[in-house]
């Protein structure tokens, strides 16, 4: 049974399909990782190392950038990512 979903081969994150306790081993397709902390279902886990300032790639597109180094298996969320979206709303 799949534990994560990789949306595009260029992605450096995977989507957790279930709650993942720390030290959960994922070994599916060509992806092998162990979670470094608890990650909730629907959240992202790093599938490749990401250096501070590098893009977070989801759906093959940059969605934000790392605010610190992120290791494989680490939870990827607002504590270590800043989104790249620009608001189009009028002030």
N, C-alpha and C positions, 0 to 999 in steps of 0.2 A: 504494500500500500504506500502511495506517495505521501511524503511528509512535507515537501515543498513544491512550489511551482516556479519554474524558470520561464519567463515570458518571452525572452529573446536571447539568442546566443551571445550577444554583445553585452548583456546585463551583468553588473557586478553585485547584484542582490538577487535573492529568491524570496518568494512569499510563503510564509508558514501556513500550512493547511490545517494545522492543529496547534494547540498550546504545546510549547516545547520547554520542558524543564531544562535547567543547566545540564550540560554534558550529554545532551541528546545527540546520538550519532545519526547522520544522514549519509546514506550511500545509495544513490540512485542515478541512473543514466551515467553521465561522466562527472558527477558532482560528489565530492566527499568532503564532509565538514563535521565538526562537533561544536554545538552551541556553547558559548562561553558564559551565558547567563540565561535566565528564563526569558522566553520570547512568546508573547501572546499570539494566538491564531489571527491571521490577517496582517500581521506585522512583517517587516522585512528583516532578513538575516544576510550578512555579507557573505557572498560566495567567492569573492576575490579580495585581496588586500586593497585598501583605498588609503592613499596618503592625504593628509590635510590639504585642502584646496582642490583636490581632484573631484571630478564629477561623479555623482551617484546616477547610475544608468539603469532605467526601468523602461520596459517596452522598446529597448534599443535607443532611447532618447534620454538626454540629460535632464533630470528633474530637480537637481540641487547639487550642492557640493559639501564635502566633508569639512566639518569645523575642527576635527582632530583626526589623527590616524585611526583607522578602523581595521581590525584584524578579521580574518576569515572566521565565521561562526559568531561574530558579535551582532547584537541587536542594532539595527539601523533605524533611527527614529529622530525625533526633534532634539534629543540631547547631544547628537553628534552630526546633524545635517541641517543645513540652511537651504530652504527652497529657492529656486531661481525664478519663480513666477513673478511677473510684474502685474500690479493691479491695473485694470482698465476702467475702473470706476471713477467717475468724476468726483472731485473733492467738494 
